[in-house]
Amino acid sequence: MDNEVAAGNTASTLGQLALGLTLLAFGIGGTGVIDNVAASDAAALATWVGGVALFLAGLLALRAGNGRDGTACSALGAFWFTWGTAVGGGASAEATGLFLLLWALLALTLTMAASGTGLFGQGVYGLLFVALLLLGVGALAGNGGLAKAGGWVAAVAGLAAWYGATAAVAHWPTSVRRPSHREAPAAS
């Protein structure tokens, strides 16, 4: 997400903030780094902030004519709402793995659609794809190590999305730009 684009689109910035906070809570819970905190403990946050708020931000972005961010926020809002309301529902590990892998495909689509938007657009979605892929394969294989790795990747994606949104509001840089040409040495 480019700083100039994000600063001009409040709905997209709100969406990135909601995505960042949800991913951070979900990811930290998935790592097991804090005793007695699991990814499932983020269900309420995922439902209301990641689900409802992100979906509404997507609708606002679509209304403002921003199809890319509107689609991303609405689709991710649907994902988080579904995940948050399904936690503890007794789904098998295979069903959970399949669910995560299908949503990883959405994240892959968003990654490809965000080409040209820079690190905080394409990077966040790319990290989300990797996190969901690791979590899905981990669930299917019964591999807790892959699930923890997915949690760490999700937490990093959450931090990146949160920073991107904060940078847009605070007008901080979101990319490192190199000069397009070298200055000629001064004539003596």
SULDAGI-V933442 format. One record per run of one state. SS is the DSSP state (hx for helix, st for strand, lp for the rest). FROM is the first residue (numbers start at 1). TO is the last residue. If there is no record, write none. Layout:
SS & FROM & TO
SS & FROM & TO
This chain:
lp & 1 & 2
hx & 3 & 7
lp & 8 & 9
hx & 10 & 31
lp & 32 & 38
hx & 39 & 63
lp & 64 & 66
hx & 67 & 86
lp & 87 & 92
hx & 93 & 113
lp & 114 & 118
hx & 119 & 141
lp & 142 & 143
hx & 144 & 170
lp & 171 & 188
